[in-house]
Amino acid sequence: MATKKLILLFHKFTLFTHWLLPQNCFLCGDISRQSICLACLNDLPYQGPACIRCAKVLKETGICQQCRKESPLYHHTQAAFDYVYPIDKMILSAKFHHNLAILNLLGHLMAEYLVIEQYPDVLIPVPLHIKRLRHRGYNQSLELAKCIAKQTGILLDSKACKRIKHTRPQTTLSKPQRQTNVEAAFKVEQIQPHWQHIVLIDDVMTTGATVRELALAFKKAGVSRVDVWCCARRQR
């Protein structure tokens, strides 16, 4: 446990110094004063026109055929990026290799990209099961949410719900398996009476199974509107 704390302290120090001292760009290797150089930042695959319900890429912004046929439990979804290179590389590094500098950068880029027409009552990061949290050392969705909360002033609550089912990684499963995998995986612990509009924060959205199950739990708890803000949308 002490070793893990030292590792996290080291990464926090690295995150701070990376913004002050010259370093190599994570993507191209050029000298940069931040994790990603300006040229690479300008080339990131920000998402274009998409479905306002599920963030599936469309030729024009609107509602996709699938969402017209069966409207999801979440009302509005925004994705900052398409899940293609180099965003996939950045997220994997942030998620599995303790690259908190990249994770922090992605959170700030999300906050700058989001179009907030109606401010929600609270931000809810998708929770990790305690076993996975202990193994990884941090929740990437929570770290993204912290950046968004700081830049927007929106309330953040990471204790409103918890993951009570230790599920298999969604990336290894088919679409039907993903939905079964997360069924009854979440439990709402506490919500405030005035929370009628919440936003779920996630790193990558693919089929929407995870946020659907989490939205269902909050709807059952009395929340009337659930939106989703994710860092990247993987097109299935």
C-alpha positions as CSV (number, residue, x, y, z in Angstrom):
1,M,0.0,0.0,0.0
2,A,2.9,2.4,0.9
3,T,4.5,1.7,-2.5
4,K,1.3,2.4,-4.4
5,K,0.9,5.8,-2.5
6,L,4.5,6.7,-3.4
7,I,3.8,5.9,-7.1
8,L,0.7,8.1,-7.1
9,L,2.7,10.9,-5.4
10,F,5.4,10.6,-8.1
11,H,2.8,10.8,-10.9
12,K,1.2,13.9,-9.3
13,F,4.7,15.6,-9.1
14,T,5.4,14.6,-12.7
15,L,2.0,16.1,-13.8
16,F,3.0,19.4,-12.1
17,T,6.5,19.6,-13.5
18,H,5.5,18.6,-17.0
19,W,3.7,21.9,-17.4
20,L,6.8,23.9,-16.3
21,L,9.7,22.1,-17.9
22,P,10.5,21.2,-21.5
23,Q,9.7,17.6,-22.4
24,N,9.0,15.4,-25.4
25,C,5.5,15.4,-27.0
26,F,3.8,12.1,-26.1
27,L,2.7,11.7,-29.8
28,C,5.4,13.0,-32.1
29,G,8.4,13.3,-29.7
30,D,9.1,17.0,-30.4
31,I,10.2,19.2,-27.5
32,S,7.1,20.6,-25.8
33,R,6.1,22.4,-22.6
34,Q,3.1,20.2,-22.1
35,S,2.3,16.5,-22.7
36,I,1.1,17.1,-26.3
37,C,2.7,19.7,-28.5
38,L,0.5,22.4,-30.2
39,A,0.8,20.8,-33.6
40,C,-0.5,17.5,-32.4
41,L,-3.2,19.1,-30.3
42,N,-4.5,20.8,-33.5
43,D,-4.7,17.4,-35.2
44,L,-6.7,15.6,-32.6
45,P,-9.9,14.0,-34.0
46,Y,-12.6,16.1,-32.4
47,Q,-16.1,14.7,-33.1
48,G,-18.1,16.4,-35.8
49,P,-21.9,16.0,-36.6
50,A,-23.4,13.3,-34.4
51,C,-26.6,11.9,-32.9
52,I,-27.7,14.1,-30.1
53,R,-28.9,11.1,-28.2
54,C,-26.0,8.6,-28.4
55,A,-23.2,10.6,-30.2
56,K,-23.1,8.2,-33.1
57,V,-21.4,9.9,-36.0
58,L,-23.8,11.3,-38.7
59,K,-23.6,13.3,-41.8
60,E,-25.7,16.0,-40.1
61,T,-26.4,16.6,-36.4
62,G,-29.7,15.0,-35.4
63,I,-31.1,11.8,-34.1
64,C,-29.9,8.5,-35.6
65,Q,-32.2,5.8,-36.8
66,Q,-31.6,3.5,-33.9
67,C,-32.4,6.2,-31.3
68,R,-35.6,7.1,-33.2
69,K,-36.6,3.4,-33.1
70,E,-35.7,3.0,-29.4
71,S,-34.9,6.2,-27.4
72,P,-32.1,5.5,-24.9
73,L,-32.6,6.2,-21.2
74,Y,-30.1,9.1,-21.4
75,H,-31.4,12.3,-23.0
76,H,-28.4,13.9,-24.6
77,T,-24.8,12.6,-25.2
78,Q,-21.7,14.6,-26.1
79,A,-18.4,13.1,-27.0
80,A,-15.3,15.3,-27.4
81,F,-13.4,13.0,-29.7
82,D,-13.8,10.0,-32.1
83,Y,-12.1,7.0,-30.7
84,V,-9.4,6.7,-33.3
85,Y,-5.7,7.4,-33.4
86,P,-4.2,9.2,-31.5
87,I,-7.0,9.5,-29.0
88,D,-7.2,5.7,-28.5
89,K,-3.4,5.7,-27.7
90,M,-3.8,8.6,-25.3
91,I,-6.8,7.1,-23.4
92,L,-5.1,3.7,-23.1
93,S,-2.0,5.3,-21.7
94,A,-4.0,7.4,-19.3
95,K,-6.1,4.5,-18.2
96,F,-3.7,1.6,-17.9
97,H,-0.2,3.2,-17.6
98,H,-0.7,5.9,-14.9
99,N,-0.2,8.7,-17.4
100,L,-2.1,11.3,-15.3
101,A,-0.6,14.2,-17.3
102,I,-2.5,12.9,-20.4
103,L,-5.6,12.2,-18.4
104,N,-5.6,15.7,-17.0
105,L,-5.1,17.2,-20.5
106,L,-8.0,15.2,-21.9
107,G,-10.2,16.4,-19.0
108,H,-9.4,20.0,-19.8
109,L,-9.9,19.5,-23.5
110,M,-13.3,18.0,-22.8
111,A,-14.3,21.0,-20.7
112,E,-13.4,23.3,-23.5
113,Y,-15.2,21.3,-26.1
114,L,-18.5,20.8,-24.3
115,V,-21.5,22.9,-25.3
116,I,-23.5,23.4,-22.1
117,E,-26.9,24.8,-23.0
118,Q,-28.4,23.9,-19.7
119,Y,-26.2,23.4,-16.6
120,P,-26.9,20.1,-14.8
121,D,-27.3,19.8,-11.1
122,V,-24.4,17.5,-10.6
123,L,-21.7,15.5,-12.4
124,I,-21.5,11.8,-11.7
125,P,-18.4,9.9,-12.8
126,V,-18.9,6.3,-13.8
127,P,-17.7,4.4,-10.7
128,L,-15.2,1.6,-10.7
129,H,-15.6,-1.5,-8.6
130,I,-13.4,-1.3,-5.5
131,K,-11.2,-4.2,-6.7
132,R,-10.4,-2.5,-10.0
133,L,-9.9,0.9,-8.2
134,R,-7.4,-0.7,-5.8
135,H,-5.6,-2.3,-8.7
136,R,-5.5,0.8,-10.9
137,G,-5.1,3.4,-8.1
138,Y,-7.5,5.9,-9.6
139,N,-10.8,6.2,-11.5
140,Q,-10.1,7.8,-14.9
141,S,-13.8,9.0,-15.2
142,L,-13.5,10.8,-11.8
143,E,-10.2,12.5,-12.9
144,L,-11.9,13.7,-16.1
145,A,-14.9,14.9,-14.0
146,K,-12.6,16.8,-11.7
147,C,-11.2,18.8,-14.6
148,I,-14.7,19.6,-16.0
149,A,-16.1,20.6,-12.6
150,K,-13.1,22.9,-12.0
151,Q,-13.5,24.7,-15.3
152,T,-17.3,24.9,-15.3
153,G,-18.1,25.2,-11.6
154,I,-20.6,22.4,-11.8
155,L,-21.0,20.3,-8.6
156,L,-19.2,16.9,-8.7
157,D,-20.3,13.9,-6.6
158,S,-18.3,10.7,-6.7
159,K,-20.2,9.0,-3.8
160,A,-23.8,9.2,-5.1
161,C,-23.5,5.7,-6.5
162,K,-21.1,2.7,-6.4
163,R,-20.4,-0.3,-8.6
164,I,-21.5,-3.3,-6.7
165,K,-20.7,-5.9,-9.3
166,H,-17.1,-6.7,-10.4
167,T,-17.7,-7.0,-14.1
168,R,-15.4,-8.2,-16.9
169,P,-13.8,-5.5,-19.0
170,Q,-16.3,-4.3,-21.6
171,T,-13.7,-4.1,-24.4
172,T,-13.4,-7.9,-24.5
173,L,-17.2,-8.5,-25.0
174,S,-19.7,-8.5,-27.8
175,K,-22.6,-6.0,-27.8
176,P,-25.1,-8.5,-26.2
177,Q,-22.5,-9.6,-23.7
178,R,-21.8,-6.0,-22.7
179,Q,-25.4,-5.4,-21.7
180,T,-25.6,-8.6,-19.7
181,N,-22.2,-7.9,-18.1
182,V,-23.3,-4.6,-16.5
183,E,-26.9,-5.6,-15.5
184,A,-27.5,-4.6,-11.9
185,A,-23.9,-3.5,-11.6
186,F,-24.7,-0.1,-9.9
187,K,-26.4,1.0,-6.8
188,V,-27.4,4.6,-6.0
189,E,-26.3,5.4,-2.5
190,Q,-27.6,8.9,-2.0
191,I,-29.1,11.7,-4.1
192,Q,-30.2,15.2,-3.2
193,P,-33.9,16.1,-3.6
194,H,-33.1,18.8,-6.1
195,W,-31.1,16.6,-8.4
196,Q,-33.4,16.3,-11.4
197,H,-30.7,16.7,-14.1
198,I,-27.5,14.8,-13.8
199,V,-24.6,14.2,-16.2
200,L,-22.6,10.9,-16.3
201,I,-18.9,11.3,-17.1
202,D,-17.2,8.4,-18.9
203,D,-13.9,8.0,-20.8
204,V,-15.1,5.9,-23.7
205,M,-18.6,5.0,-24.9
206,T,-19.1,2.2,-27.3
207,T,-22.5,0.5,-27.2
208,G,-23.7,2.7,-24.3
209,A,-24.4,-0.4,-22.1
210,T,-22.6,1.0,-19.0
211,V,-24.2,4.5,-19.1
212,R,-27.6,2.9,-19.9
213,E,-27.4,0.8,-16.8
214,L,-26.2,3.7,-14.6
215,A,-28.9,5.9,-16.1
216,L,-31.5,3.3,-15.2
217,A,-30.4,3.2,-11.6
218,F,-30.7,7.0,-11.3
219,K,-34.0,7.1,-13.0
220,K,-35.3,4.5,-10.5
221,A,-34.0,6.7,-7.7
222,G,-36.1,9.6,-9.0
223,V,-33.8,11.6,-11.3
224,S,-35.8,12.9,-14.3
225,R,-33.0,13.7,-16.8
226,V,-29.7,11.9,-17.4
227,D,-27.1,13.2,-19.9
228,V,-23.8,11.7,-20.9
229,W,-20.5,13.5,-21.5
230,C,-17.7,11.2,-22.6
231,C,-14.1,11.8,-23.7
232,A,-14.4,9.6,-26.9
233,R,-17.1,7.7,-28.8
234,R,-16.1,4.4,-30.3
235,Q,-18.2,3.8,-33.5
236,R,-19.6,0.3,-33.5
